[in-house]
Amino acid sequence: MPTKHRPARHQPFLDLRVGGLRLTIQRIPYPLLALATGIAGSLGSTVWLGR
């Protein structure tokens, strides 16, 4: 008779606790990360080259 196994719980990517605040990120939001990186790169190059 096959035994039933519970699916393994994956550890969260980031579990940050500061005082009473808890931030848990289960997986990396790649589209948001790519967007933020693109915006930061564009702003950084504008500031750097605009001197």
PDB file of N, CA, C and O in Angstrom:
ATOM      1  N   MET A   1       0.841  -1.176   0.000  1.00  0.00           N
ATOM      2  CA  MET A   1       0.000   0.000   0.000  1.00  0.00           C
ATOM      3  C   MET A   1       0.889   1.242   0.000  1.00  0.00           C
ATOM      4  O   MET A   1       1.759   1.380   0.860  1.00  0.00           O
ATOM      5  N   PRO A   2       0.681   2.135  -0.946  1.00  0.00           N
ATOM      6  CA  PRO A   2       1.532   3.332  -0.995  1.00  0.00           C
ATOM      7  C   PRO A   2       1.244   4.261   0.177  1.00  0.00           C
ATOM      8  O   PRO A   2       0.101   4.434   0.602  1.00  0.00           O
ATOM      9  N   THR A   3       2.300   4.840   0.672  1.00  0.00           N
ATOM     10  CA  THR A   3       2.132   5.794   1.772  1.00  0.00           C
ATOM     11  C   THR A   3       1.993   7.197   1.197  1.00  0.00           C
ATOM     12  O   THR A   3       2.559   7.518   0.152  1.00  0.00           O
ATOM     13  N   LYS A   4       1.243   8.005   1.887  1.00  0.00           N
ATOM     14  CA  LYS A   4       1.044   9.383   1.451  1.00  0.00           C
ATOM     15  C   LYS A   4       2.117  10.256   2.089  1.00  0.00           C
ATOM     16  O   LYS A   4       2.351  10.221   3.298  1.00  0.00           O
ATOM     17  N   HIS A   5       2.749  11.027   1.239  1.00  0.00           N
ATOM     18  CA  HIS A   5       3.767  11.953   1.720  1.00  0.00           C
ATOM     19  C   HIS A   5       3.266  13.367   1.518  1.00  0.00           C
ATOM     20  O   HIS A   5       2.660  13.696   0.498  1.00  0.00           O
ATOM     21  N   ARG A   6       3.527  14.179   2.494  1.00  0.00           N
ATOM     22  CA  ARG A   6       3.208  15.597   2.340  1.00  0.00           C
ATOM     23  C   ARG A   6       4.263  16.229   1.447  1.00  0.00           C
ATOM     24  O   ARG A   6       5.437  15.865   1.512  1.00  0.00           O
ATOM     25  N   PRO A   7       3.848  17.170   0.618  1.00  0.00           N
ATOM     26  CA  PRO A   7       4.859  17.855  -0.196  1.00  0.00           C
ATOM     27  C   PRO A   7       5.817  18.636   0.694  1.00  0.00           C
ATOM     28  O   PRO A   7       5.414  19.240   1.688  1.00  0.00           O
ATOM     29  N   ALA A   8       7.074  18.613   0.322  1.00  0.00           N
ATOM     30  CA  ALA A   8       8.087  19.303   1.123  1.00  0.00           C
ATOM     31  C   ALA A   8       7.840  20.809   1.082  1.00  0.00           C
ATOM     32  O   ALA A   8       7.608  21.383   0.018  1.00  0.00           O
ATOM     33  N   ARG A   9       7.891  21.428   2.239  1.00  0.00           N
ATOM     34  CA  ARG A   9       7.731  22.886   2.297  1.00  0.00           C
ATOM     35  C   ARG A   9       9.055  23.517   1.913  1.00  0.00           C
ATOM     36  O   ARG A   9      10.090  23.228   2.514  1.00  0.00           O
ATOM     37  N   HIS A  10       9.016  24.367   0.924  1.00  0.00           N
ATOM     38  CA  HIS A  10      10.217  25.062   0.492  1.00  0.00           C
ATOM     39  C   HIS A  10      10.475  26.228   1.432  1.00  0.00           C
ATOM     40  O   HIS A  10       9.551  26.887   1.909  1.00  0.00           O
ATOM     41  N   GLN A  11      11.731  26.460   1.679  1.00  0.00           N
ATOM     42  CA  GLN A  11      12.101  27.601   2.502  1.00  0.00           C
ATOM     43  C   GLN A  11      11.847  28.875   1.712  1.00  0.00           C
ATOM     44  O   GLN A  11      12.095  28.904   0.506  1.00  0.00           O
ATOM     45  N   PRO A  12      11.363  29.920   2.353  1.00  0.00           N
ATOM     46  CA  PRO A  12      11.151  31.180   1.628  1.00  0.00           C
ATOM     47  C   PRO A  12      12.484  31.764   1.169  1.00  0.00           C
ATOM     48  O   PRO A  12      13.525  31.530   1.784  1.00  0.00           O
ATOM     49  N   PHE A  13      12.435  32.528   0.077  1.00  0.00           N
ATOM     50  CA  PHE A  13      13.640  33.171  -0.445  1.00  0.00           C
ATOM     51  C   PHE A  13      14.179  34.188   0.553  1.00  0.00           C
ATOM     52  O   PHE A  13      15.387  34.282   0.767  1.00  0.00           O
ATOM     53  N   LEU A  14      13.268  34.951   1.162  1.00  0.00           N
ATOM     54  CA  LEU A  14      13.667  35.985   2.117  1.00  0.00           C
ATOM     55  C   LEU A  14      12.657  36.009   3.249  1.00  0.00           C
ATOM     56  O   LEU A  14      11.453  36.108   3.011  1.00  0.00           O
ATOM     57  N   ASP A  15      13.139  35.919   4.472  1.00  0.00           N
ATOM     58  CA  ASP A  15      12.280  36.007   5.649  1.00  0.00           C
ATOM     59  C   ASP A  15      12.909  37.041   6.574  1.00  0.00           C
ATOM     60  O   ASP A  15      13.880  36.754   7.275  1.00  0.00           O
ATOM     61  N   LEU A  16      12.348  38.244   6.570  1.00  0.00           N
ATOM     62  CA  LEU A  16      12.915  39.369   7.305  1.00  0.00           C
ATOM     63  C   LEU A  16      11.982  39.734   8.447  1.00  0.00           C
ATOM     64  O   LEU A  16      10.794  39.979   8.240  1.00  0.00           O
ATOM     65  N   ARG A  17      12.533  39.769   9.655  1.00  0.00           N
ATOM     66  CA  ARG A  17      11.747  40.136  10.836  1.00  0.00           C
ATOM     67  C   ARG A  17      12.431  41.298  11.544  1.00  0.00           C
ATOM     68  O   ARG A  17      13.586  41.206  11.958  1.00  0.00           O
ATOM     69  N   VAL A  18      11.687  42.394  11.671  1.00  0.00           N
ATOM     70  CA  VAL A  18      12.193  43.573  12.377  1.00  0.00           C
ATOM     71  C   VAL A  18      11.115  43.988  13.361  1.00  0.00           C
ATOM     72  O   VAL A  18      10.060  44.484  12.964  1.00  0.00           O
ATOM     73  N   GLY A  19      11.378  43.787  14.638  1.00  0.00           N
ATOM     74  CA  GLY A  19      10.381  44.105  15.658  1.00  0.00           C
ATOM     75  C   GLY A  19       9.114  43.300  15.432  1.00  0.00           C
ATOM     76  O   GLY A  19       9.159  42.070  15.392  1.00  0.00           O
ATOM     77  N   GLY A  20       7.984  43.980  15.282  1.00  0.00           N
ATOM     78  CA  GLY A  20       6.720  43.300  15.038  1.00  0.00           C
ATOM     79  C   GLY A  20       6.410  43.129  13.563  1.00  0.00           C
ATOM     80  O   GLY A  20       5.374  42.565  13.210  1.00  0.00           O
ATOM     81  N   LEU A  21       7.295  43.611  12.693  1.00  0.00           N
ATOM     82  CA  LEU A  21       7.078  43.539  11.250  1.00  0.00           C
ATOM     83  C   LEU A  21       7.756  42.301  10.687  1.00  0.00           C
ATOM     84  O   LEU A  21       8.919  42.032  10.989  1.00  0.00           O
ATOM     85  N   ARG A  22       7.035  41.551   9.872  1.00  0.00           N
ATOM     86  CA  ARG A  22       7.597  40.359   9.249  1.00  0.00           C
ATOM     87  C   ARG A  22       7.342  40.415   7.748  1.00  0.00           C
ATOM     88  O   ARG A  22       6.201  40.569   7.311  1.00  0.00           O
ATOM     89  N   LEU A  23       8.401  40.290   6.967  1.00  0.00           N
ATOM     90  CA  LEU A  23       8.312  40.298   5.513  1.00  0.00           C
ATOM     91  C   LEU A  23       8.817  38.956   5.005  1.00  0.00           C
ATOM     92  O   LEU A  23       9.963  38.584   5.257  1.00  0.00           O
ATOM     93  N   THR A  24       7.966  38.232   4.294  1.00  0.00           N
ATOM     94  CA  THR A  24       8.341  36.942   3.741  1.00  0.00           C
ATOM     95  C   THR A  24       8.122  36.964   2.239  1.00  0.00           C
ATOM     96  O   THR A  24       7.023  37.254   1.768  1.00  0.00           O
ATOM     97  N   ILE A  25       9.168  36.657   1.492  1.00  0.00           N
ATOM     98  CA  ILE A  25       9.080  36.553   0.038  1.00  0.00           C
ATOM     99  C   ILE A  25       9.309  35.095  -0.319  1.00  0.00           C
ATOM    100  O   ILE A  25      10.383  34.549  -0.066  1.00  0.00           O
ATOM    101  N   GLN A  26       8.296  34.463  -0.907  1.00  0.00           N
ATOM    102  CA  GLN A  26       8.374  33.043  -1.223  1.00  0.00           C
ATOM    103  C   GLN A  26       9.256  32.770  -2.433  1.00  0.00           C
ATOM    104  O   GLN A  26      10.037  31.819  -2.433  1.00  0.00           O
ATOM    105  N   ARG A  27       9.132  33.602  -3.465  1.00  0.00           N
ATOM    106  CA  ARG A  27       9.941  33.406  -4.673  1.00  0.00           C
ATOM    107  C   ARG A  27      10.361  34.769  -5.192  1.00  0.00           C
ATOM    108  O   ARG A  27       9.761  35.788  -4.849  1.00  0.00           O
ATOM    109  N   ILE A  28      11.390  34.780  -6.017  1.00  0.00           N
ATOM    110  CA  ILE A  28      11.914  36.039  -6.547  1.00  0.00           C
ATOM    111  C   ILE A  28      10.992  36.538  -7.652  1.00  0.00           C
ATOM    112  O   ILE A  28      10.739  35.805  -8.608  1.00  0.00           O
ATOM    113  N   PRO A  29      10.483  37.761  -7.550  1.00  0.00           N
ATOM    114  CA  PRO A  29       9.640  38.310  -8.620  1.00  0.00           C
ATOM    115  C   PRO A  29      10.520  38.837  -9.760  1.00  0.00           C
ATOM    116  O   PRO A  29      10.846  40.024  -9.803  1.00  0.00           O
ATOM    117  N   TYR A  30      10.901  37.942 -10.685  1.00  0.00           N
ATOM    118  CA  TYR A  30      11.840  38.301 -11.752  1.00  0.00           C
ATOM    119  C   TYR A  30      11.363  39.454 -12.634  1.00  0.00           C
ATOM    120  O   TYR A  30      12.172  40.325 -12.952  1.00  0.00           O
ATOM    121  N   PRO A  31      10.085  39.509 -13.051  1.00  0.00           N
ATOM    122  CA  PRO A  31       9.673  40.660 -13.872  1.00  0.00           C
ATOM    123  C   PRO A  31       9.832  41.993 -13.136  1.00  0.00           C
ATOM    124  O   PRO A  31      10.270  42.980 -13.728  1.00  0.00           O
ATOM    125  N   LEU A  32       9.481  42.025 -11.866  1.00  0.00           N
ATOM    126  CA  LEU A  32       9.632  43.249 -11.079  1.00  0.00           C
ATOM    127  C   LEU A  32      11.106  43.588 -10.877  1.00  0.00           C
ATOM    128  O   LEU A  32      11.486  44.758 -10.910  1.00  0.00           O
ATOM    129  N   LEU A  33      11.919  42.584 -10.671  1.00  0.00           N
ATOM    130  CA  LEU A  33      13.354  42.793 -10.507  1.00  0.00           C
ATOM    131  C   LEU A  33      13.973  43.345 -11.792  1.00  0.00           C
ATOM    132  O   LEU A  33      14.816  44.240 -11.737  1.00  0.00           O
ATOM    133  N   ALA A  34      13.561  42.819 -12.942  1.00  0.00           N
ATOM    134  CA  ALA A  34      14.075  43.306 -14.225  1.00  0.00           C
ATOM    135  C   ALA A  34      13.636  44.749 -14.476  1.00  0.00           C
ATOM    136  O   ALA A  34      14.420  45.560 -14.969  1.00  0.00           O
ATOM    137  N   LEU A  35      12.401  45.067 -14.143  1.00  0.00           N
ATOM    138  CA  LEU A  35      11.899  46.431 -14.318  1.00  0.00           C
ATOM    139  C   LEU A  35      12.661  47.412 -13.424  1.00  0.00           C
ATOM    140  O   LEU A  35      13.076  48.477 -13.880  1.00  0.00           O
ATOM    141  N   ALA A  36      12.840  47.055 -12.167  1.00  0.00           N
ATOM    142  CA  ALA A  36      13.551  47.936 -11.236  1.00  0.00           C
ATOM    143  C   ALA A  36      15.006  48.124 -11.662  1.00  0.00           C
ATOM    144  O   ALA A  36      15.549  49.223 -11.542  1.00  0.00           O
ATOM    145  N   THR A  37      15.637  47.066 -12.156  1.00  0.00           N
ATOM    146  CA  THR A  37      17.022  47.164 -12.612  1.00  0.00           C
ATOM    147  C   THR A  37      17.134  48.067 -13.834  1.00  0.00           C
ATOM    148  O   THR A  37      18.059  48.872 -13.938  1.00  0.00           O
ATOM    149  N   GLY A  38      16.184  47.927 -14.760  1.00  0.00           N
ATOM    150  CA  GLY A  38      16.192  48.773 -15.954  1.00  0.00           C
ATOM    151  C   GLY A  38      16.000  50.238 -15.626  1.00  0.00           C
ATOM    152  O   GLY A  38      16.683  51.099 -16.181  1.00  0.00           O
ATOM    153  N   ILE A  39      15.077  50.525 -14.729  1.00  0.00           N
ATOM    154  CA  ILE A  39      14.831  51.917 -14.328  1.00  0.00           C
ATOM    155  C   ILE A  39      16.044  52.493 -13.596  1.00  0.00           C
ATOM    156  O   ILE A  39      16.449  53.627 -13.852  1.00  0.00           O
ATOM    157  N   ALA A  40      16.615  51.708 -12.687  1.00  0.00           N
ATOM    158  CA  ALA A  40      17.782  52.188 -11.940  1.00  0.00           C
ATOM    159  C   ALA A  40      18.967  52.425 -12.874  1.00  0.00           C
ATOM    160  O   ALA A  40      19.700  53.400 -12.706  1.00  0.00           O
ATOM    161  N   GLY A  41      19.159  51.550 -13.849  1.00  0.00           N
ATOM    162  CA  GLY A  41      20.252  51.733 -14.803  1.00  0.00           C
ATOM    163  C   GLY A  41      20.059  52.966 -15.664  1.00  0.00           C
ATOM    164  O   GLY A  41      21.009  53.705 -15.923  1.00  0.00           O
ATOM    165  N   SER A  42      18.832  53.188 -16.105  1.00  0.00           N
ATOM    166  CA  SER A  42      18.549  54.373 -16.921  1.00  0.00           C
ATOM    167  C   SER A  42      18.753  55.660 -16.124  1.00  0.00           C
ATOM    168  O   SER A  42      19.370  56.606 -16.613  1.00  0.00           O
ATOM    169  N   LEU A  43      18.240  55.690 -14.912  1.00  0.00           N
ATOM    170  CA  LEU A  43      18.412  56.881 -14.074  1.00  0.00           C
ATOM    171  C   LEU A  43      19.875  57.105 -13.715  1.00  0.00           C
ATOM    172  O   LEU A  43      20.356  58.238 -13.707  1.00  0.00           O
ATOM    173  N   GLY A  44      20.572  56.024 -13.419  1.00  0.00           N
ATOM    174  CA  GLY A  44      21.986  56.142 -13.076  1.00  0.00           C
ATOM    175  C   GLY A  44      22.818  56.668 -14.227  1.00  0.00           C
ATOM    176  O   GLY A  44      23.690  57.515 -14.033  1.00  0.00           O
ATOM    177  N   SER A  45      22.552  56.168 -15.431  1.00  0.00           N
ATOM    178  CA  SER A  45      23.320  56.650 -16.583  1.00  0.00           C
ATOM    179  C   SER A  45      22.966  58.097 -16.916  1.00  0.00           C
ATOM    180  O   SER A  45      23.828  58.861 -17.350  1.00  0.00           O
ATOM    181  N   THR A  46      21.713  58.475 -16.716  1.00  0.00           N
ATOM    182  CA  THR A  46      21.315  59.867 -16.959  1.00  0.00           C
ATOM    183  C   THR A  46      22.028  60.814 -15.997  1.00  0.00           C
ATOM    184  O   THR A  46      22.518  61.868 -16.403  1.00  0.00           O
ATOM    185  N   VAL A  47      22.083  60.440 -14.743  1.00  0.00           N
ATOM    186  CA  VAL A  47      22.765  61.277 -13.748  1.00  0.00           C
ATOM    187  C   VAL A  47      24.259  61.302 -14.026  1.00  0.00           C
ATOM    188  O   VAL A  47      24.883  62.361 -13.957  1.00  0.00           O
ATOM    189  N   TRP A  48      24.842  60.147 -14.339  1.00  0.00           N
ATOM    190  CA  TRP A  48      26.285  60.054 -14.548  1.00  0.00           C
ATOM    191  C   TRP A  48      26.726  60.837 -15.786  1.00  0.00           C
ATOM    192  O   TRP A  48      27.723  61.559 -15.749  1.00  0.00           O
ATOM    193  N   LEU A  49      25.979  60.690 -16.879  1.00  0.00           N
ATOM    194  CA  LEU A  49      26.368  61.344 -18.129  1.00  0.00           C
ATOM    195  C   LEU A  49      25.871  62.786 -18.216  1.00  0.00           C
ATOM    196  O   LEU A  49      26.321  63.539 -19.079  1.00  0.00           O
ATOM    197  N   GLY A  50      24.962  63.175 -17.345  1.00  0.00           N
ATOM    198  CA  GLY A  50      24.412  64.521 -17.387  1.00  0.00           C
ATOM    199  C   GLY A  50      25.245  65.546 -16.656  1.00  0.00           C
ATOM    200  O   GLY A  50      24.866  66.715 -16.584  1.00  0.00           O
ATOM    201  N   ARG A  51      26.363  65.134 -16.117  1.00  0.00           N
ATOM    202  CA  ARG A  51      27.215  66.067 -15.370  1.00  0.00           C
ATOM    203  C   ARG A  51      27.874  67.068 -16.277  1.00  0.00           C
ATOM    204  O   ARG A  51      28.624  67.925 -15.810  1.00  0.00           O
TER     205      ARG A  51
END
